[in-house]
Amino acid sequence: MILGAMFYFDFNRNITRGASLLPKKIIKIENQSSETLSFLATYIIPLACLDMDKDRSLPMLILILILIGWIYIKTNLFYTNPTLSILGFHVYKIDTEKTPEIIVVTKSNLDINNNILIRKIDQNLYFAKLD
């Protein structure tokens, strides 16, 4: 947990390092934060259905969680993690003047015509900060 906190604070402090030099103007925006609920439900259902009194329940739970995590990483949906919502991040699908249909994770509430600085995290996934 300490290592995760160190990475989080370092990322927040150096967010503009490696960001695009020019701000990008948002021309279309769609809030994707509701995807977090489906991610959360995916974890709650396996936890609620397993009888932890049986010997094989814990290995099955671990296997299910690993499988779910692997699928979310392979399908590039790891940004729907509910931990991001708890930490105050928002997820948007936006179009800018030069880059259509990108996913941005940000601490700010974005709106059309906002100018943002973006930093690439993964394919089609960016961290955004208001300019």
C-alpha positions as a printed NumPy array, in Angstrom:
array([[  0.   ,   0.   ,   0.   ],
       [  2.878,   2.348,   0.738],
       [  4.365,   1.703,  -2.7  ],
       [  0.973,   2.377,  -4.33 ],
       [  0.642,   5.659,  -2.403],
       [  4.158,   6.697,  -3.504],
       [  3.307,   6.054,  -7.173],
       [  0.007,   7.932,  -6.823],
       [  1.621,  11.068,  -5.355],
       [  4.495,  10.971,  -7.848],
       [  2.042,  10.635, -10.752],
       [ -0.08 ,  13.519,  -9.449],
       [  2.951,  15.764,  -8.929],
       [  4.423,  15.085, -12.373],
       [  1.225,  14.826, -14.42 ],
       [  2.179,  17.474, -16.949],
       [  5.582,  15.892, -17.558],
       [  5.099,  13.915, -20.749],
       [  1.789,  15.624, -21.495],
       [  0.984,  17.055, -24.886],
       [  2.561,  20.495, -25.256],
       [ -0.569,  22.179, -26.545],
       [ -3.927,  22.061, -24.806],
       [ -6.674,  20.213, -26.614],
       [-10.21 ,  21.572, -26.851],
       [-13.095,  19.202, -26.043],
       [-15.757,  19.174, -28.756],
       [-17.807,  16.164, -27.576],
       [-17.985,  14.534, -24.154],
       [-19.702,  11.523, -22.581],
       [-19.428,  10.575, -18.902],
       [-18.289,   6.963, -18.467],
       [-18.322,   6.849, -14.663],
       [-21.365,   4.55 , -14.625],
       [-19.101,   1.763, -15.919],
       [-17.689,   1.633, -12.391],
       [-20.946,   0.135, -11.131],
       [-20.703,  -2.828, -13.482],
       [-17.105,  -3.375, -12.384],
       [-18.17 ,  -3.284,  -8.736],
       [-21.071,  -5.672,  -9.348],
       [-18.658,  -8.093, -10.989],
       [-16.771,  -8.318,  -7.696],
       [-19.765,  -8.354,  -5.351],
       [-21.574, -11.254,  -7.031],
       [-18.713, -13.762,  -6.69 ],
       [-18.092, -12.687,  -3.088],
       [-21.751, -13.022,  -2.12 ],
       [-22.232, -16.418,  -3.769],
       [-19.255, -18.238,  -2.29 ],
       [-19.642, -20.253,   0.891],
       [-16.373, -19.539,   2.691],
       [-16.844, -22.508,   5.049],
       [-15.834, -24.953,   2.316],
       [-12.179, -25.753,   1.645],
       [-12.27 , -24.961,  -2.058],
       [-14.028, -21.58 ,  -1.721],
       [-10.899, -19.483,  -1.122],
       [ -8.967, -20.9  ,  -4.115],
       [-12.068, -20.43 ,  -6.284],
       [-12.435, -16.825,  -5.095],
       [ -8.787, -16.102,  -5.875],
       [ -9.126, -17.734,  -9.293],
       [-12.269, -15.719, -10.106],
       [-10.646, -12.431,  -9.039],
       [ -7.506, -13.164, -11.072],
       [ -9.617, -14.08 , -14.106],
       [-11.73 , -10.92 , -13.808],
       [ -8.624,  -8.77 , -13.406],
       [ -6.963, -10.416, -16.411],
       [-10.055,  -9.827, -18.577],
       [-10.278,  -6.164, -17.578],
       [ -6.588,  -5.608, -18.35 ],
       [ -6.743,  -7.506, -21.662],
       [ -9.834,  -5.581, -22.773],
       [ -8.272,  -2.274, -21.646],
       [-11.099,  -1.588, -19.165],
       [ -8.958,  -1.253, -16.048],
       [ -9.896,   2.441, -15.833],
       [-13.378,   1.41 , -14.614],
       [-11.891,   0.424, -11.262],
       [-14.114,   1.702,  -8.405],
       [-11.006,   2.743,  -6.469],
       [-10.581,   5.585,  -8.95 ],
       [-14.072,   6.855,  -8.106],
       [-13.33 ,   6.675,  -4.387],
       [-10.164,   8.726,  -4.963],
       [-12.201,  11.382,  -6.804],
       [-11.382,  10.574, -10.427],
       [-13.873,  10.852, -13.294],
       [-13.841,   8.909, -16.56 ],
       [-14.975,  10.522, -19.809],
       [-15.1  ,   9.523, -23.454],
       [-14.244,  12.644, -25.424],
       [-13.54 ,  13.935, -28.895],
       [-11.014,  16.708, -29.343],
       [-10.28 ,  18.645, -32.477],
       [ -7.536,  16.215, -33.533],
       [ -8.146,  13.031, -31.542],
       [-11.59 ,  11.395, -31.75 ],
       [-13.025,   8.965, -29.194],
       [-10.421,   8.83 , -26.459],
       [-10.971,   7.867, -22.837],
       [ -9.679,  10.334, -20.266],
       [ -9.313,   9.919, -16.521],
       [ -9.282,  13.183, -14.601],
       [ -9.873,  14.698, -11.196],
       [-11.661,  17.65 , -12.807],
       [-15.242,  17.903, -14.003],
       [-14.891,  18.363, -17.751],
       [-17.294,  20.042, -20.141],
       [-17.469,  20.912, -23.829],
       [-15.035,  23.678, -24.859],
       [-12.688,  23.01 , -21.92 ],
       [ -9.005,  23.035, -22.803],
       [ -7.115,  20.098, -21.346],
       [ -3.583,  18.774, -21.235],
       [ -3.463,  15.028, -21.814],
       [ -0.869,  12.403, -20.988],
       [ -1.039,   8.988, -22.608],
       [ -1.412,   6.101, -20.18 ],
       [ -2.243,   3.284, -22.595],
       [ -3.684,   2.782, -26.051],
       [ -6.629,   5.216, -26.39 ],
       [ -6.459,   5.992, -22.632],
       [ -5.2  ,   9.326, -21.31 ],
       [ -4.933,  11.252, -18.078],
       [ -6.32 ,  14.784, -18.451],
       [ -5.819,  17.968, -16.515],
       [ -7.588,  21.27 , -17.124],
       [ -5.322,  23.836, -18.736]])
